[in-house]
Structures are given as structure tokens and as C-alpha cells.
Amino acid sequence: MIHVRCYGHIGTSVGSNEVTLECADLDSAELVDRVRGMVTGPDPGFTRYNTLVMVEEGEAFVPAGARRTVRDGDRVALIPFSHGG
């Protein structure tokens, strides 16, 4: 399982500030796409291009530019660029 904390409008779009993905290792861009797939309303406004992914060890990156594998058991935060402050 991969535990995902959703900040800002990502959490609002998904309907929860935390989600769990029932999978083992997952490409970071696909992780964002799977969370986008949980949205039932209109376009959520976040993509692999405008979302910062932060892994529990402190590594932060944009999935479209720095593809990385997120591992089973990781805790990940998704932070939209337009998060505010």
C-alpha cells in the first residue's frame, strides 16, 4: 500500500485529505494519474505537470520531469503548485 496525503485543492477534488492506493511499487506519474482517477466531478485541475510529490524521506519532485518509483509502504504528499501558503 502507498499512503497519499492530499493538500489544497487535490484533497478537495478527491474528497479526502488522505487516500491509500492498494498497490506495490508505482511510477510517480502513474500515482498522480490514479489519484486523479478518484475524482468524480469536473476536471480536478492537477496533473503530473503541476503537482509536487514529496516522499517521506524528504525528496520532492514533479513526476513529469523526474520519474521515480514510489515503493510499497511509502508515505507520499501531493502538493499542488497553487497551494497558497
N, C-alpha and C positions, 0 to 999 in steps of 0.2 A: 504494500500500500504506500501511496505517496500522499502526504498530508499537505494541503494547499491553503494558505491564508490569503484571502482576497481583500485588498484595500480599495478605498474610494468607490468609484462607480462600478468597478468589477464586482465587488460584493453585492452592490445594489442590483446589478443586472442578473447575477446568478441567484440572488435571493438568500444568500448566506455569506457570512464572513469567513467560513471555513468549509472546505469540502475535502473528501477523501477519494482518491482515484484507486480503484481496485486493479492494480497492475504492478508489474515488476518494473524493470528499467524502461525508461521512456525518453525519447528525444525531447528536448526542451520546447521546440517549436510545436511538436505534437501535443505536449502538455497544455500549452496555451489554447490550441485548437480544440482540445477535449473540454476544457473549461468553457470556452465559447459555445460549444455544443450543448451545454446545460441551460443556456438562456432560451426561454420560451417566448419572449417578447420580440420587439423590433431589434435591429442591429445594435449590439451592445457597445460598439464604439471602441473596443480594444482588440488588438491583433498582435501577432508575433512581432510586428514592426514598432509598436508604440507602447509596449509593456516591458517593464523591468522585472526580471526574475532574480530573486535573491535566495540562494541556497543557505541552509543553516550554518555552514562553515564561514559565511560572510562573503562568498563570491557573488557578485552581481553582474548581470549581463542582459543584453537584448537578444532573444532567441534567434531572430533573423540574421544577426551578424555573428554571433558566437554560439554555434550549435554545440550543445553539451548534453550528455546523458544524465538524466535525473534518476537516481537509484531507488530501489525498493527501500522504504523506511525513511527516506529523506523528508525533511520539513522544508517547504518552499513558500516564499511570499511572492505574490503577483502585485506589482505596484504600477498603476497607470502613470504615464508621463504627466497627465493633467491632474494629479492627485491634489495639488494645492499645498497645504502646509501643515 
